[in-house]
């Protein structure tokens, strides 16, 4: 548990406005944390805001893999200037998005959100620090949202195919997925011919199961007349599953995996 300490002797001259802030808000707590002690823990509900005076802090998130190391987001030291953590509590963010622990022995001031009002009213240097923190957090949030959006975004190429063009041949790797938006295809396999329209397959996808499995095409697809197509590359496979999970599961479940080469009726696998 952190302990209170006497601010006498603490180098507050490094932060010109700190002394004045303490004079105006004597209820601000001065605390010392030992090495490894947590100031806040991820996902806990609290509104404390901390100003680092001496020592260092580590900002981290829980491991991405069970049993793995935590993800370190930042390492702060008093020598780098004013360091403030937990400032999002001022905006009403009651759940912590990261943990903060002491690296070595650190001395901090513990503020309440109401103290930030006082800072904004009369302490320009500290206000700039807090605004920079808010800006950094906003950039991090926008970055996270962009990465999340990218995980679910499908950006297929669009093309027009002419009569007689072969989109893929039987046995070729199903590296791309073709979605027929308008027109007609002729699918040939094992001597049989099938007419394929946008209504023939789920969402107009052609040979969907082969694409999802990363296997080979089970037919040769030839354009009849003219066709408008959307084309997804191999890198879009995971995004497709995220966007159409039911469709992907159904396609895989209804289509058995291809038999090993050389296998066939009466063949006993080794």
N, C-alpha and C positions, 0 to 999 in steps of 0.2 A: 504494500500500500504506500502511496506517496506521503511524504511528510512536509509540513510547512517549514519554511526557513526564513531567516532574517535577511531582508534585502540589503542591509548595510554591508558594504564591501562588494556588492555585485556590480560589474562594470556597466551601469546603465548609461554611461556617457557615450557608449557605442550607438545608442538609440536615443537621439535627443528628445523625442517626444514621450518616451516611456515614463520618465520621472514625473512629467507634468500630468500624464494620464493617471498615474497612481495617486497623485495629490488630489485630483478631482474625483477619483473613484476608489476610495480606500478599501472598499469591499472586495476588490480584486485579490484573488488568492495567489500567493507565491508558493510553489510546490517543487520538491526535488524528487526525481524518479531515478531509481537505480537501473543498472544495465539489464535490459530485457523486459522491464516492466512496461505494461501497456497503458498508454494514455486513453486510447479508445480501442474498441474491438469492432471488427466488421459486422454489420447488421444489428448492432445494439442500438437502442433508442436513447439518445442523449443529445444535449445541446451545448456542451462545453466547447469553448474555443481557446486555443493555446497559442501563446507567444513564446518562442524559444529565446532564452537569455544566454545560457551557456550549455555546452555539450552538443549532442546530436540526436536526431530522430530518424527512424526508418518508417516509410509508408509502404504498406504491402497488402496484397489480397491473398485470399485462401488459395491453396494449390489447385491447379487446373486438373491434376490427376490425383486420385487417392494415394496418400502416402508420399506424394511428391513435395518438393520445397515450395514455400510461398512465393508468389510473384512480387518482386520488389518494384515499386512504382517510383520511389524517390528516396534519396538520402539527403537530409538537411543538416547543416552545421551552423552554429551561431556565427562563425567567422564569415559566412557568406552574406551577411546582412540580416535584416529582420526576416524571420521565418514564422509564418502563421499557419496553423493547421486547424481543421475543423470548422472553417469559415462558412461552409454550406449550411450549418445549423442556423445561421442568421436568416436564411431564406425559408426556414421551416422544414428543412430536410432532416427528419428525426431519425431516420435509419442510416447508419454509417455505411458508406460504400467501400471503406478500406479500414485496416487496422493501423495504428500508429504506436510504435514501441520505442523505448529509449535505447540509444546506442551509447554505452557507457553511462556515466552519471550525467543527468541533464537537469537544468533548472528552468522552470517555465512559469509563466503567468497564466492562470486559468480565468477566462472571462465568460460572462454570460452574453447571450445575444443583445441584451439591452446596452451593454458596454460598447457595442459596435455603433449604435446610434450616437453615442458621445464622441466616438472617434471620428465619424463622418462629419459631425458638426464642427469640430475644431482642431483636427489633427491631420493635416494634408499629407504628410509623409506616410503615416500608417494607412490612411485612406487609399493612397496610390498602391501600396502593397496589397491591400485587400482587393482592390479592383483588378490588379494583375492576377491575383489568385482566381477571382471569379472568371476572368477572361480565359485563363488556362483551363479551368474546369469546363467552361463552355466549349472550348476547342476539343477537349478530350471527349465530351459528350457527343458533339457533332461527329467526331471521328468514329466513335462507337456506333452511332446510328448509321453512318455511311457504310461501315463494315457489315452491320446487320442487314442493311438494305441490299448490299451486294450479294450476300449469301442467298437471298431470295429472288434476286433480279434475274430475269431471263432477257437477254438481248440478242435474239436470233438475227442472222443475216436474212435479207429478203432478196429473192431473185425470180426471174421469169425464165422458164425452160421451154425450149421449142420442140416441135413434133419430132419424134424419133430419138430424142436425147436419152441416153441411158444414165439414170441417176446412180445406180449401183448394180453390181452383178452378184449372182449366186456365189456364195463362198467368200466374198470379199469381207474384210474386217468392217464391222458396223461402227466406224469411228464418228460418223455424223448421223444426226437424226433429221429426217425430212418430214415436215408437216405440210400436207397438201391443203392449201387455202381455197383454190379454185382450179378446175380442170379435171383431167382423167389420166390415170396411169394404167399400164398393163403389167401385171405381175405374172412371171413365168417360173414355175417350179415343177420338177419331175414330169415334164411334158404337159402339165396342166396350165391353163391360162385363166387369169382372174382379172376382172375390171375393178379398179380401186378409185373411189371418189372421196371427197372430204367427209362424207357420211359413212364410209365403209369402216373406218377405224376410229378408236377413241380420240377425239379432238383432231382427227385427220392425220394422226401420226402414222408413219409407214414403218413397219417392222420394228415396233417399239421395244419388244422384249429383247431382241438381239442387241439393240443399243444399250439398254439398261444392264444387260449381262456382260457387255463388252465382248460379245461373241462375233459370229459371222452372219452375214445376210442369208436368209433362207430362201430368197427369190431374186430374180432380176427385174428391176423396175424401169420401165420405158415410158416416156411421155407420149401421150396420144393427143394430137392437136397442139394445145398450148396449156401450160400449167403455171400457176402462181404458188411459190413455195416459201416457207420459212425454214431455215437450216440452223440447227444447234450443233456445236462442236463437242468433242469429248469432254472439254472442261466444264460444260454446262450440265453434265449428268447429275451431279449432286443437287444443283439448283432445281432441276426438273423434278427430282424426287421430293424436294422441300415444297415446291409449289403445287405438285399434284401427287401427294402421298397415296391416296386411295387408288388413283389410276395406275401408279407404278406398282403397288402391291398386287393389284388385280392382274396386271399384265404378266408379272413374274409368276404368280400362283397358277395361272391358267396355262402357262407354257412350260413344259418340262425342259430342263437343260439339255443341250445337244449331247448325243452319245459320243463316247471317245472314238477316235478314228479307228477303223477296223472292226468296231463293234457292230453288231446287227443281230437279227433274230438267230437264236441258237448259239450266239457267241458267249462264252464264259469268260468274264473278266479275270485277269490275273491279280 
